[in-house]
Amino acid sequence: MQKSSPLVPLHYFGFGYAALVATGGIIGYAKAGSVPSLAAGLLFGGLAGLGAYQLSQDPRNVWVFLGTSGTLAGIMGMRFYRTGKFMPAGLIAGASLLMVVKVGINVLSRPPRS
């Protein structure tokens, strides 16, 4: 008997997360003229998009996505801790942490390789 697939595949969440990160960089540039925000948002958004694409091709290929979301969770988490401002650091840190947990649960719940 074949196990049913999840309601929403993990890579769909990954593409949404990538769009959130890239949009955050664009908004940071538009509101404050911050070129580093634009560069970081587009870089990490692109990496998250690449990771989500890799997940769509092979659900076991989690490393780019996990590295990107884990790095952002750490960087933005520290920034949120220092400033106490939810926008944008707290939002991105929270979303990144959720993605790390989601990927971790997905990896731990799948059957072992044959």
N, C-alpha and C positions, 0 to 999 in steps of 0.2 A: 504494500500500500504506500503510495507516494504522499509525503507530508505536504500540506498546502503551503503556498508561499505567503509571506506577510501581506497585510492589506495594502500598505504603501511601501514599495521598495526603498531601501536605505539611500540609494543614489538620488532619489527625488528630493529627500531632505538635504542631501549634499549640494545639489544645484541651487536650492533655495538659500542655503547658508552661504554659498559662494556669491550669490547675487546680493545678499545682505552686506557682506564684507566689502564688496566692490562699491556698492551704493554708499556705504558709510564713508569711504575714502573720497568719493565724488562730492558728497555733502560737506565734508570737512574742508575741501578745497573751495567750494562755492560760498560757504558761510564765512570762513576765516582766511581764505587765500593760502591755506597750508599745503604747500607742494609735498612735504613729507607724508601728510595724510593721504593725499592722492596717490602717491607712489606706493605706499604701503598697502593701501586698500586695493589697488589694482593688482599688485604683486600677489598678495595673499588671497584675494578673490580669484585670481587666475589659477593659483596653485590648488585652491579648494575645488575649483571647477574641473581641473585636470584630475584630481583625486576622485571626484564624483563620477567623471567619465570612466576612469579605470574601474571603479566599483560597478558601473553599469555593464562593463565587459566581463569582469570576473569578480564576483563578490568576495573572494579571498584576498584580492589585491587592495589592502586597506592602508598601506604604509604612507603614501603621499598625503592622503586625506587625514590620517591620524596625526602625522607629523605637523601638518599645517594647523589643524584645529588645536592640537596640544600646545604648540608654540604660541598661538594667539591667546589661548586660555591663560597661559603663564604671563605673557607680556601685558595683556590688557587687565588681567587680574591684579597684578602689581600696581598698575596705573590707577585702577579703581580704588585699591586700598590706600594709595598715597593721596589721591584727590577727593575721594568720596563722591565723585560725580557719576551718576548713572549713565548719562549720555556723554560720549559714546562708549566709554571704557567698560562700564558695568554691563551694558547690553551685549557687547561683543564678547566679553569674558563669559557671561552667562550662556550665550548661544554656543560658544566654543566648548565650554564644559559639557553642555548637553550633547553636543556632537561626539565628544570623546566618550562619554558614557554610552551613547547609542551605538557607536561602533564597537565598543568593548562588549556590550551585551550581545550584539550580533555575532561577534567572533566567538564568544564563549558558548553561545547556544546552538551553534551549527554542529552537525555531526562531524566526527574526525575523518580525515582523509583515508581513503582505502588504499 
